[in-house]
Amino acid sequence: MDLHATRGHCQEILNRIHANGNRRDYPRELVAETRPRIDALNHESDGGEQLSDEEAMKLGIALHVMWLRDYALTTITSGNGRARGVTWTRVATSLHPAFVAPAAFVAAHAFSLSGEVAATGAALEVALSFQPDYKAARLLADLVVAGDRSIPMDDAAEQLDAMQPTADWLRPLTARLQWFRQRGLPAPTQKH
């Protein structure tokens, strides 16, 4: 994990959010930038070229936008779950602890679909240890304890494609960036 690169990327995101105010432009741009990273990561788990550490870091941070996290979930099946779980675990372990929870949750979901109970539990433990209030990980943990294998994602891909980006999509990401900034990231620069 390159702390300097992480801080720089977080600063870039905060600057872009600040520059766009409450408009839809940045959420749309972030989805357009990150969806191909998710697809590239999926290609990696299917035996393709590995994402660079920088690309994995950018992807892991962007997963704080729930649409992107949920898109990643829709690409996982019982057939590819183990491989995707391993790949998402690599992403989670490459991140600063402030940003681990969504990637670890996606890994847990992948492992749960493939029936890897121990790996599911380990990934959930990681997600919740770094972000105890991460609701999606708590939900999956409750489902696993109840004997269900995963969060139902049957129609999610179609629903996600129908959604229009809003500034609200950025709230969890902004909150996590603010949390990170309070621990040493400089304030966004003003551009005039």
N, C-alpha and C positions, 0 to 999 in steps of 0.2 A: 504494500500500500504506500503510495507516494503522497505524503501529506501536502507537499507543495502543489502538486497537480490537483489534488482534491480541493484545496482552498481556492486555487485559481478557477476551477470549474464552478464551484459554488458562487464565487464572486461574479462570474460571467452570468450565471442564471439570475442572481439577485439584480444585477444591472439590467438585464433584459426584462424582468418582471417590473422593475421600477420604471423603465422607459415606456412600457406598454400600458401601465395603469390597469384599469379593469377591462380592457378590450380583449376580444377573443383571439387576437393575432398570435400572441405568444403560446397559449395552449395548443393552437393548431400547428404552429411551427414545431413545438416540442414533440407532439405526436408524429409529425412528418419526419423529424430527425431520429426519433427513438424506435419507431415501429420497424424500420429496416435493421436496427441493431438487434432487436429481439429475433427477427427472422434469421439474421446472420448467426446468432447464438444457437438457434435451433439447428441450423446447418452444421455448426460445429459439433453439436451433440449427435448428429447423424453421421459423423466421421469427417466433416469438412475442416477447413482451416480455423484455428483458434483465434478468437478475438484478442486484440492487444489488451494489455492491462488498462490503458487509458480508455479504450472503448468499453471495457467491462465496468470501469468506474463510472463512466457517464451513464451507462445503462442502469447500473445499480441505484444511482441517485435518482434518476428519472422514474424509477418504479414507485416513488412516493406519490406519483400521480396515479390515482386508482384506475383510470381507464387503461393506462399502460400496463399496470400490474395485472388487471383482469384480461387484457389481450394476451399477455404471456400465459395466463392460466388456460385460455381457450386453445392454445396450441399443443397442450399436453394431453396424451391419451394413455390408456393402460399399456399400450404397446410400446410407447416411447418414454414412459414415465421414469424408468430407472436411469436411462441415459440423460434425460433432461434434468433429473434430480441431481445427478453428479455434476452436470455443467452449471446449473444454478448454484450449487454449493461452491464451485470454484469462483463464481462471481461474488457470492456473499463473503468468502474468505479474503477476497482482494479489496474489500471496502473498508473505509474508516468505520469504527464501531457505530457512529451516529447514523449510518445509512444501511446497516446490515439487515434489519428486520424484514423488509419486503422481499428481498432476494432469498433469504432463508425461508420465508413463508412459501414462496413459489417452489423452492426445492422440496419443502415438506409436502406440498400438494402433489407434486410429481411423484415423490416416493409413495405417497398414500395411494395414488391411482395404480401403481404397480405392485401394491401389496407389501412393500418394504416397511414393516411396522417399526423396527428399530431405527431405521434411517429417518422415517417420518418423525418419530419422537425426538431424535437428536436435532433435527432441523428446527422443529418447533421450540425446543429448549433454547437453541441459539437465538431465534427470533425474539422470544419473550425475555430472554436474559438481557438483550440489548435495548429492547423497547417493550417493557411490561404491559403498556396500555395498547399494544397493537391489536386491534379488534379482530382482524381477519385471522390472525394466528390463534387467538383465543377461541374463535368460532370453530376453526379446524380441530383444535385440541379437544374441544367439547364433543365434536362429531366423532372423532377417533375413539374417545373414551366410551361413547354411546354405541360403538360398534359399526359406525358408518365409515366408509373408506375415504370420502372426499366431499368437498363442497360441490353441489350440482352446478354444472356449467353448460347444460344441454342447449339452451337457446342464446347463450350469452354472446357469441360471436356476432349473430345477426343484430342483437340489441346494441352492441357496442358500435357497429358500423352505422346505425341509425342516429346515434347521439351527435349533437353539435357541441363543439368545445365551448366552455365558459371559463371565466376567471375563477369560478369556484373550484375547478379542477386543480388549481394551483395551491389551494389552502394547505393540504397536508405537506406538500413539498416546501412551501414557504415556511411553515411552522418548523419543519425539521432543519431547514437552512438557518433560520433564526436561532434555533437551539445550538447548532454548530457554531454560528458566528459568535454567540455569547461566550464561547470557549476559545476565542482567539482569532476568529476571522475578521479582518477589517471591514468597516462599513462600506456599502456600495459607493462608488464614485459618481459624482454628479456630472452629467454631460450637458453643456449649454450650447 
